Amino acid sequence: MTSIASPGLARFNAADTPGAAGQLHHVCASGAWGAAVLAGRPYGDVEALLAASDAAMAALTTEDLAEAMAGHPPIGRPKPGDARSAREQSGVGEALREELLELNLAYQDRHGHVFLICATGRTGEEMRAALKERIGNDTDTEREIVRTELGKINRIRLRRLTEAGPAEEGD
């Protein structure tokens, strides 16, 4: 468990409100999630920050989830110039990108939003299989899967934020 001695956590705790809010927006685009996590500062350790993130994620409304999802590019098409997006989707090889984009369009037609999965550590084939499996889910089931996947993504990003040196936070 990381303690307050973590330079990234200390920097996050000490940041002014707009600065900390900006850091959180890079983690998750949901304003409600960011406000809830921001309200818990200062955090004594990373585990407390992650627990606050989990609680905030559990409390998000359908609209809040939509706002959070809007901050994520489709699998297979990382945001241009965004090192974090490229890193998170590094398991997607060129050969799969077109198929994933086509599947993502079909998923988006069915569910009204991009397919969202915690891509870190997954291969393109694993993401394709998950997309094919989840495309047939009903909306309520898919919303809860998305909530879980967003929670995983937020945890990874918060860990990176709290471990990062000053030059690493924005990548």
ZIWOBEL-V121530 format. One record per residue. N is the residue number from 1. RES is the residue in one letter. SS is DSSP state (~ for helix, > for strand, _ for the rest). Layout:
n=N res=RES ss=SS
n=N res=RES ss=SS
//
This chain:
n=1 res=M ss=_
n=2 res=T ss=_
n=3 res=S ss=>
n=4 res=I ss=_
n=5 res=A ss=_
n=6 res=S ss=_
n=7 res=P ss=~
n=8 res=G ss=~
n=9 res=L ss=~
n=10 res=A ss=~
n=11 res=R ss=~
n=12 res=F ss=~
n=13 res=N ss=~
n=14 res=A ss=~
n=15 res=A ss=_
n=16 res=D ss=_
n=17 res=T ss=~
n=18 res=P ss=~
n=19 res=G ss=~
n=20 res=A ss=~
n=21 res=A ss=~
n=22 res=G ss=~
n=23 res=Q ss=~
n=24 res=L ss=~
n=25 res=H ss=~
n=26 res=H ss=~
n=27 res=V ss=~
n=28 res=C ss=_
n=29 res=A ss=_
n=30 res=S ss=_
n=31 res=G ss=~
n=32 res=A ss=~
n=33 res=W ss=~
n=34 res=G ss=~
n=35 res=A ss=~
n=36 res=A ss=~
n=37 res=V ss=~
n=38 res=L ss=~
n=39 res=A ss=~
n=40 res=G ss=_
n=41 res=R ss=_
n=42 res=P ss=_
n=43 res=Y ss=_
n=44 res=G ss=_
n=45 res=D ss=>
n=46 res=V ss=~
n=47 res=E ss=~
n=48 res=A ss=~
n=49 res=L ss=~
n=50 res=L ss=~
n=51 res=A ss=~
n=52 res=A ss=~
n=53 res=S ss=~
n=54 res=D ss=~
n=55 res=A ss=~
n=56 res=A ss=~
n=57 res=M ss=~
n=58 res=A ss=~
n=59 res=A ss=_
n=60 res=L ss=_
n=61 res=T ss=_
n=62 res=T ss=~
n=63 res=E ss=~
n=64 res=D ss=~
n=65 res=L ss=~
n=66 res=A ss=~
n=67 res=E ss=~
n=68 res=A ss=~
n=69 res=M ss=~
n=70 res=A ss=_
n=71 res=G ss=_
n=72 res=H ss=_
n=73 res=P ss=_
n=74 res=P ss=_
n=75 res=I ss=_
n=76 res=G ss=_
n=77 res=R ss=_
n=78 res=P ss=_
n=79 res=K ss=_
n=80 res=P ss=_
n=81 res=G ss=_
n=82 res=D ss=_
n=83 res=A ss=~
n=84 res=R ss=~
n=85 res=S ss=~
n=86 res=A ss=~
n=87 res=R ss=~
n=88 res=E ss=~
n=89 res=Q ss=_
n=90 res=S ss=_
n=91 res=G ss=_
n=92 res=V ss=_
n=93 res=G ss=_
n=94 res=E ss=~
n=95 res=A ss=~
n=96 res=L ss=~
n=97 res=R ss=~
n=98 res=E ss=~
n=99 res=E ss=~
n=100 res=L ss=~
n=101 res=L ss=~
n=102 res=E ss=~
n=103 res=L ss=~
n=104 res=N ss=~
n=105 res=L ss=~
n=106 res=A ss=~
n=107 res=Y ss=~
n=108 res=Q ss=~
n=109 res=D ss=~
n=110 res=R ss=~
n=111 res=H ss=~
n=112 res=G ss=_
n=113 res=H ss=_
n=114 res=V ss=_
n=115 res=F ss=_
n=116 res=L ss=_
n=117 res=I ss=_
n=118 res=C ss=_
n=119 res=A ss=_
n=120 res=T ss=_
n=121 res=G ss=_
n=122 res=R ss=_
n=123 res=T ss=_
n=124 res=G ss=~
n=125 res=E ss=~
n=126 res=E ss=~
n=127 res=M ss=~
n=128 res=R ss=~
n=129 res=A ss=~
n=130 res=A ss=~
n=131 res=L ss=~
n=132 res=K ss=~
n=133 res=E ss=~
n=134 res=R ss=~
n=135 res=I ss=_
n=136 res=G ss=_
n=137 res=N ss=_
n=138 res=D ss=_
n=139 res=T ss=~
n=140 res=D ss=~
n=141 res=T ss=~
n=142 res=E ss=~
n=143 res=R ss=~
n=144 res=E ss=~
n=145 res=I ss=~
n=146 res=V ss=~
n=147 res=R ss=~
n=148 res=T ss=~
n=149 res=E ss=~
n=150 res=L ss=~
n=151 res=G ss=~
n=152 res=K ss=~
n=153 res=I ss=~
n=154 res=N ss=~
n=155 res=R ss=~
n=156 res=I ss=~
n=157 res=R ss=~
n=158 res=L ss=~
n=159 res=R ss=~
n=160 res=R ss=~
n=161 res=L ss=~
n=162 res=T ss=~
n=163 res=E ss=~
n=164 res=A ss=_
n=165 res=G ss=_
n=166 res=P ss=_
n=167 res=A ss=_
n=168 res=E ss=_
n=169 res=E ss=_
n=170 res=G ss=_
n=171 res=D ss=_
//
